[in-house]
Amino acid sequence: MPSSEPAVSVIMIFRDAGRFIADAIHSVEAQTFTDWELVLVDDGSTDGTWQTLERLARAGGHGATVEVV
């Protein structure tokens, strides 16, 4: 029986990355390998990064698991 866990976990740790986070996420999403999850770890952002992540989440279209911690 195939595993329900993704083959690859991409862990992205960031702080105050509001200007770059969308491009970084889109870069992971653009990969040809599709069996992955993206774990975003916020290290205390104060620059509005969360608002960018919320906007991206509302836009949807993520083919893989994206989790923000």
Backbone hydrogen bonds, N-H to C=O, Kabsch-Sander energy under -0.5 kcal/mol:
donor,donor_aa,acceptor,acceptor_aa,energy
7,A,35,D,-0.6
8,V,35,D,-1.4
10,V,8,V,-0.5
10,V,37,E,-2.9
11,I,9,S,-0.6
12,M,10,V,-0.6
12,M,39,V,-2.9
13,I,11,I,-0.6
14,F,41,V,-2.8
20,F,17,A,-1.7
21,I,17,A,-2.7
24,A,20,F,-2.2
25,I,21,I,-2.6
26,H,22,A,-2.7
27,S,23,D,-1.9
28,V,24,A,-1.5
29,E,25,I,-2.5
30,A,26,H,-1.6
31,Q,28,V,-1.5
36,W,34,T,-1.5
37,E,8,V,-1.9
38,L,65,T,-3.1
39,V,10,V,-3.1
39,V,37,E,-0.5
40,L,38,L,-0.6
40,L,67,E,-3.6
41,V,12,M,-2.9
41,V,39,V,-0.5
42,D,40,L,-0.6
43,D,14,F,-3.2
43,D,41,V,-0.5
52,T,48,G,-1.5
53,L,49,T,-2.3
54,E,50,W,-2.7
55,R,51,Q,-2.1
56,L,52,T,-2.3
57,A,53,L,-2.4
58,R,54,E,-2.2
59,A,55,R,-1.7
60,G,56,L,-1.2
63,G,61,G,-0.6
65,T,36,W,-0.8
67,E,38,L,-2.9
69,V,40,L,-3.6
69,V,67,E,-0.5
